[in-house]
């Protein structure tokens, strides 16, 4: 039975070999993957220390015959130990919090204006609108396209994300983490230096009966191909 459980665990793990989030194709994705590995590293360290101490104490203070009737002396606090187990978690949390907050703010810059036109930041600006059950992408020259996102490689793309109805979530797992698309608000989100390729995008917030079909294709192309693409007419089908 134990072996069976172990085996099924190995099978479960083997499913993890191709996690897009851990194999990112953009600088933004790499920075986010680094945070995942950093937190995993710190958690592993903590769990190892806890488990080793647990095993050691269980063994050391186990019941044996010659401890019969033994009553340990009453200890009233230990400043050194208490300081140690207060300061170490504090330091670990700081190591985790500082890069996480810096990266988060860096990837969601505050701009002078919510909309593409008034934004002060360098890069390619694209308005993203979620609506049951489609994504609309509006480029800098006004070109508007549904469920197909074309972006230039090796550039900073600034998305201005919003929703027309309910909360959706904009997610291209191979390029960057998800961002909520909230009606009445515009969130800015940057994807830096994407590699050329085709990636799946999806809505990552359950938004209604057709939520699963709220997907889009992302194509990262060369800068000249991107310029050519902008000149082509919209593919608006409604
Ligand atoms: Cu959805």
Boltz pocket constraint, residues with backbone or C-beta under 6 A from the ligand:
constraints:
  - pocket:
      binder: B
      contacts: [[A, 167], [A, 168], [A, 169], [A, 203], [A, 204], [A, 205], [A, 206], [A, 207], [A, 208], [A, 211], [A, 212], [A, 214]]
      max_distance: 6.0
